[in-house]
Amino acid sequence: MEAAHKLKTYEDLLDLPEDVHAELHAGELVTQPGGLPEHGRVQLRLGRFIAGPFDDDDDGGGPGGWWILPEMDIRFTRHDVTRPDLAGWRRARLPSPEGVRPIDVVPDWICEVLSPSNARRDRVFKARLYAQHGVPFYWLIDPAERTLEAYVLKDSQWLIAGTWDDTAVARVPPFEDVRATDWKAVLSAAAHLTLPPCCTRRSATPGSAPACTSSSALMPARRSASWRPAP
């Protein structure tokens, strides 16, 4: 008789080399290659933009009150551990992240930067997981299309707060407590880079999200659109 499949836990992640990017999705070990340059540049610029007014203790020009951290191991269940490109916690809920690995406190905000290897998981599996565990805000950034999709959670459903491209000047929740942002500085971070053929995609209508081939994907069509994770 074939032995029962053993679900992986965080201890299995710790056995991997430090330079391996890996997550646990429903007990399955998921690895992926490093991001493309445009992925890293957008991640870096967005982190600076958010952390400046919200996480920089030395910056008196913003409201503060957050921890904004890149690629932290976050454990939602014993068999579900993700490493978002960026995540944020209100300090009232997470007094300090120092020396904590993995973090078991559910983030107040998560942003995933899409790439050809992870877009389906970010739009389907992670979107469902984050909703089930009550993450209030979820952003998806597509560097190839230079678009931002922002979602807010209400009654276990993702509601679209808005979609923007690199021509937009807008306030985006949950970080609307600062002046409206010119998103060109973030979304056009890699505009001068030449993408390899595998990353070439049909251009999206300005201000809208790019098309996705998965019928289960988060696809903002109108401001009233919603998405409910499977039970």
Solvent accessible surface area in square Angstrom, and as a share of the most:
residue,aa,sasa,rsa
1,M,244,1.09
2,E,162,0.73
3,A,90,0.70
4,A,100,0.77
5,H,124,0.55
6,K,155,0.66
7,L,77,0.38
8,K,70,0.30
9,T,13,0.07
10,Y,7,0.03
11,E,97,0.44
12,D,39,0.20
13,L,17,0.08
14,L,92,0.46
15,D,119,0.61
16,L,51,0.25
17,P,85,0.53
18,E,141,0.63
19,D,130,0.67
20,V,47,0.27
21,H,40,0.18
22,A,3,0.03
23,E,4,0.02
24,L,0,0.00
25,H,12,0.05
26,A,59,0.46
27,G,0,0.00
28,E,86,0.39
29,L,64,0.32
30,V,29,0.17
31,T,77,0.45
32,Q,42,0.19
33,P,98,0.62
34,G,70,0.67
35,G,53,0.51
36,L,56,0.28
37,P,88,0.55
38,E,12,0.05
39,H,16,0.07
40,G,36,0.34
41,R,84,0.31
42,V,1,0.00
43,Q,22,0.10
44,L,96,0.48
45,R,92,0.34
46,L,0,0.00
47,G,13,0.12
48,R,161,0.59
49,F,48,0.20
50,I,0,0.00
51,A,27,0.21
52,G,22,0.22
53,P,26,0.16
54,F,4,0.02
55,D,26,0.13
56,D,66,0.34
57,D,113,0.58
58,D,139,0.72
59,D,59,0.31
60,G,83,0.80
61,G,70,0.67
62,G,25,0.24
63,P,74,0.46
64,G,25,0.24
65,G,42,0.41
66,W,8,0.03
67,W,42,0.15
68,I,11,0.06
69,L,35,0.18
70,P,73,0.46
71,E,73,0.33
72,M,54,0.24
73,D,12,0.06
74,I,1,0.00
75,R,71,0.26
76,F,20,0.08
77,T,50,0.29
78,R,156,0.57
79,H,48,0.22
80,D,16,0.08
81,V,1,0.01
82,T,1,0.00
83,R,45,0.17
84,P,0,0.00
85,D,12,0.06
86,L,4,0.02
87,A,1,0.01
88,G,0,0.00
89,W,0,0.00
90,R,99,0.36
91,R,60,0.22
92,A,103,0.80
93,R,104,0.38
94,L,11,0.05
95,P,110,0.69
96,S,52,0.34
97,P,13,0.08
98,E,144,0.65
99,G,90,0.87
100,V,59,0.34
101,R,134,0.49
102,P,12,0.08
103,I,1,0.00
104,D,81,0.42
105,V,45,0.26
106,V,34,0.19
107,P,1,0.00
108,D,9,0.05
109,W,0,0.00
110,I,0,0.00
111,C,0,0.00
112,E,3,0.02
113,V,0,0.00
114,L,6,0.03
115,S,16,0.11
116,P,83,0.52
117,S,54,0.35
118,N,9,0.04
119,A,22,0.17
120,R,158,0.58
121,R,68,0.25
122,D,1,0.01
123,R,4,0.01
124,V,21,0.12
125,F,47,0.20
126,K,11,0.05
127,A,0,0.00
128,R,62,0.23
129,L,8,0.04
130,Y,0,0.00
131,A,4,0.03
132,Q,93,0.41
133,H,60,0.27
134,G,38,0.36
135,V,0,0.00
136,P,45,0.28
137,F,37,0.15
138,Y,0,0.00
139,W,1,0.00
140,L,1,0.00
141,I,0,0.00
142,D,4,0.02
143,P,11,0.07
144,A,32,0.25
145,E,29,0.13
146,R,81,0.30
147,T,4,0.03
148,L,0,0.00
149,E,2,0.01
150,A,1,0.00
151,Y,6,0.02
152,V,38,0.22
153,L,42,0.21
154,K,124,0.52
155,D,111,0.57
156,S,61,0.39
157,Q,39,0.17
158,W,1,0.00
159,L,50,0.25
160,I,11,0.06
161,A,18,0.14
162,G,4,0.04
163,T,31,0.18
164,W,37,0.13
165,D,14,0.07
166,D,26,0.14
167,T,112,0.65
168,A,18,0.14
169,V,99,0.57
170,A,16,0.12
171,R,130,0.47
172,V,4,0.02
173,P,28,0.18
174,P,11,0.07
175,F,5,0.02
176,E,68,0.31
177,D,104,0.54
178,V,27,0.15
179,R,192,0.70
180,A,34,0.27
181,T,17,0.10
182,D,74,0.38
183,W,2,0.01
184,K,123,0.52
185,A,63,0.49
186,V,4,0.03
187,L,1,0.01
188,S,21,0.14
189,A,2,0.01
190,A,9,0.07
191,A,54,0.41
192,H,132,0.59
193,L,56,0.28
194,T,132,0.77
195,L,49,0.24
196,P,50,0.31
197,P,124,0.78
198,C,99,0.59
199,C,4,0.03
200,T,102,0.59
201,R,96,0.35
202,R,176,0.64
203,S,89,0.57
204,A,25,0.19
205,T,96,0.56
206,P,111,0.70
207,G,30,0.29
208,S,35,0.22
209,A,11,0.09
210,P,2,0.01
211,A,50,0.39
212,C,35,0.21
213,T,148,0.86
214,S,11,0.07
215,S,124,0.80
216,S,51,0.33
217,A,8,0.06
218,L,1,0.01
219,M,79,0.35
220,P,13,0.08
221,A,84,0.65
222,R,169,0.62
223,R,174,0.63
224,S,89,0.58
225,A,23,0.18
226,S,63,0.40
227,W,39,0.14
228,R,145,0.53
229,P,11,0.07
230,A,49,0.38
231,P,175,1.10
